[in-house]
Amino acid sequence: MGRVKILFLLLFLVFLVSCGNEAEIETNMSEPMSDFQFKTQDKETLSFEDLKDDWWIANFMYTSCEAVCPITTERMADIQKTLDKEGLHPHLVSFSVDPENDTPKVLKEYASQYDANFDSWSFLTGYDFETIQDLSQETFKANLAQGAVGLKSHGVNFYLINPKGVIVKKYNGMNESELELLVKDVKRVK
């Protein structure tokens, strides 16, 4: 009977280790991340494979947005600064929903206004609208629509993706208490 208990204990420990630190946070999503390979603000390629094996945070934005994007981008910048002070550097990924106009140069100029640290924050483009719409809707479960006169209707959530490439939690990017929770969650899992 002792061997059975030891075997059970070992299997339980293996299970806990395989779950990683995700058990330390309350999740509200479980969506596998789609494969992608897009251009950054530095005209380099960033792919899903590059982000695997680490925790990362994603959101959607576009540079000509005058409504929510300036607010959510500022909040993402605040998250980056807060986590940098803690010695934590999850990669931040901002997907442009206006790839036709958001060239790498435009994205770099925009991001520089927010003092983005490009070592751990990438602004992505280099795809067509249908591609980002599909990624938003099918993978992140967030609506994305093209409106009149170049306006885009998109979600304001921030997403936490685990090292296995699964979106495990979403946070309202307009809600400061949810973003404080995001920072706490990253501290728990990193």
C-alpha positions as CSV (number, residue, x, y, z in Angstrom):
1,M,0.0,0.0,0.0
2,G,2.9,2.3,0.6
3,R,4.1,2.1,-3.0
4,V,0.6,3.0,-4.2
5,K,0.5,6.1,-2.0
6,I,4.0,7.2,-3.2
7,L,3.0,6.6,-6.8
8,F,-0.1,8.6,-6.3
9,L,1.8,11.4,-4.7
10,L,4.4,11.5,-7.5
11,L,1.6,11.6,-10.2
12,F,-0.1,14.4,-8.3
13,L,3.2,16.4,-8.1
14,V,3.7,15.9,-11.8
15,F,0.2,17.2,-12.5
16,L,0.8,20.3,-10.3
17,V,4.1,21.0,-12.1
18,S,2.5,20.6,-15.5
19,C,-0.2,23.1,-14.6
20,G,2.5,25.7,-13.9
21,N,1.6,28.8,-12.0
22,E,-1.7,29.2,-13.8
23,A,-3.4,27.6,-10.8
24,E,-2.5,30.7,-8.8
25,I,-4.8,32.9,-10.8
26,E,-8.5,32.7,-11.5
27,T,-9.0,32.3,-15.3
28,N,-12.0,33.3,-17.4
29,M,-10.9,32.0,-20.8
30,S,-9.3,28.9,-22.3
31,E,-8.7,29.6,-26.0
32,P,-5.7,28.3,-27.9
33,M,-3.7,31.0,-29.6
34,S,-3.7,30.9,-33.4
35,D,-0.4,30.7,-35.2
36,F,0.8,34.1,-36.7
37,Q,3.8,35.7,-38.2
38,F,3.5,39.5,-38.5
39,K,5.7,42.6,-38.8
40,T,6.7,44.8,-35.8
41,Q,7.3,48.5,-35.6
42,D,10.9,47.8,-36.4
43,K,10.1,45.9,-39.6
44,E,11.1,42.6,-37.9
45,T,9.0,39.5,-37.8
46,L,7.3,38.4,-34.6
47,S,5.6,35.0,-34.6
48,F,3.5,33.0,-32.2
49,E,6.5,30.6,-31.9
50,D,8.7,33.5,-30.7
51,L,6.3,34.1,-27.8
52,K,5.8,30.5,-26.7
53,D,7.4,29.3,-23.4
54,D,6.6,32.6,-21.7
55,W,3.7,34.6,-20.4
56,W,2.6,37.5,-22.6
57,I,-0.2,40.2,-22.8
58,A,-2.1,41.2,-26.0
59,N,-4.5,43.9,-27.0
60,F,-6.0,45.5,-30.2
61,M,-5.6,49.1,-31.2
62,Y,-5.0,51.4,-34.2
63,T,-3.0,54.7,-34.4
64,S,-5.7,57.0,-35.8
65,C,-8.3,56.0,-33.2
66,E,-9.3,59.0,-31.1
67,A,-11.7,57.2,-28.7
68,V,-10.4,54.3,-26.7
69,C,-7.0,53.5,-28.1
70,P,-5.1,56.4,-26.6
71,I,-6.5,55.4,-23.2
72,T,-5.7,51.6,-23.6
73,T,-2.3,52.3,-25.0
74,E,-1.5,54.6,-22.1
75,R,-2.7,51.9,-19.7
76,M,-0.6,49.3,-21.5
77,A,2.4,51.6,-21.1
78,D,1.6,52.0,-17.4
79,I,1.5,48.2,-17.0
80,Q,4.9,47.9,-18.8
81,K,6.5,50.5,-16.5
82,T,5.0,48.9,-13.3
83,L,6.2,45.4,-14.3
84,D,9.6,46.7,-15.4
85,K,10.0,48.2,-11.9
86,E,9.3,44.7,-10.4
87,G,11.9,43.1,-12.7
88,L,9.1,41.4,-14.7
89,H,9.1,41.7,-18.5
90,P,6.3,39.7,-20.1
91,H,6.1,40.5,-23.8
92,L,3.3,43.0,-24.7
93,V,1.8,42.7,-28.1
94,S,-0.5,45.3,-29.6
95,F,-2.2,44.1,-32.8
96,S,-3.2,47.0,-35.1
97,V,-6.7,46.6,-36.5
98,D,-5.9,49.1,-39.3
99,P,-2.9,47.4,-41.0
100,E,-3.5,49.3,-44.2
101,N,-2.5,52.6,-42.5
102,D,-0.5,51.4,-39.6
103,T,2.8,50.8,-41.2
104,P,5.8,49.9,-39.1
105,K,7.0,53.5,-39.3
106,V,3.5,54.9,-38.2
107,L,3.4,52.3,-35.4
108,K,6.9,53.2,-34.1
109,E,6.1,56.9,-34.1
110,Y,2.8,56.2,-32.2
111,A,4.4,53.9,-29.7
112,S,7.2,56.4,-29.0
113,Q,4.6,58.9,-27.8
114,Y,3.9,56.4,-25.0
115,D,7.6,55.7,-24.2
116,A,7.1,52.1,-25.2
117,N,10.1,49.9,-24.4
118,F,10.4,47.9,-27.6
119,D,12.6,45.3,-25.9
120,S,9.3,43.8,-24.5
121,W,6.5,45.5,-26.4
122,S,5.7,44.9,-30.1
123,F,3.2,46.7,-32.2
124,L,2.1,44.4,-35.1
125,T,1.0,44.9,-38.7
126,G,1.7,43.4,-42.1
127,Y,-1.5,41.6,-42.7
128,D,-4.9,42.5,-44.2
129,F,-8.0,43.5,-42.3
130,E,-9.7,40.1,-42.8
131,T,-6.7,38.4,-41.2
132,I,-6.8,40.5,-38.0
133,Q,-10.6,40.4,-38.0
134,D,-10.4,36.6,-38.0
135,L,-7.8,36.5,-35.3
136,S,-9.8,38.9,-33.1
137,Q,-13.1,37.1,-33.5
138,E,-12.1,33.4,-33.8
139,T,-9.1,33.3,-31.3
140,F,-9.7,36.2,-28.9
141,K,-13.6,36.0,-29.1
142,A,-13.7,39.8,-29.6
143,N,-15.8,41.6,-32.2
144,L,-14.0,43.6,-34.8
145,A,-15.8,45.5,-37.6
146,Q,-14.9,48.1,-40.1
147,G,-17.0,51.1,-39.8
148,A,-17.6,54.3,-41.9
149,V,-14.7,56.7,-42.8
150,G,-11.9,54.4,-41.6
151,L,-13.3,53.8,-38.1
152,K,-12.8,50.4,-36.6
153,S,-15.1,48.9,-33.9
154,H,-12.9,46.7,-31.7
155,G,-12.8,45.4,-28.1
156,V,-10.9,47.1,-25.3
157,N,-9.8,43.9,-23.5
158,F,-6.2,43.0,-22.6
159,Y,-5.5,39.2,-22.7
160,L,-3.0,37.1,-20.7
161,I,-1.6,34.2,-22.7
162,N,0.3,31.4,-20.9
163,P,3.6,29.7,-22.0
164,K,1.6,26.9,-23.8
165,G,0.0,29.5,-26.0
166,V,-3.5,29.5,-24.4
167,I,-5.4,32.7,-23.7
168,V,-6.3,32.2,-20.1
169,K,-7.8,35.5,-19.0
170,K,-9.2,38.7,-20.3
171,Y,-9.3,42.1,-18.5
172,N,-11.3,45.2,-19.4
173,G,-8.7,47.7,-20.6
174,M,-10.9,50.6,-19.5
175,N,-11.3,49.4,-16.0
176,E,-8.4,50.4,-13.7
177,S,-9.1,47.7,-11.0
178,E,-9.1,45.0,-13.7
179,L,-5.7,46.2,-14.9
180,E,-4.4,46.2,-11.3
181,L,-5.5,42.6,-11.2
182,L,-3.7,41.9,-14.4
183,V,-0.5,43.2,-12.9
184,K,-1.1,41.1,-9.7
185,D,-1.8,38.0,-11.9
186,V,1.5,38.5,-13.9
187,K,3.4,38.8,-10.6
188,R,1.8,35.5,-9.4
189,V,2.6,33.5,-12.6
190,K,6.1,35.0,-13.5
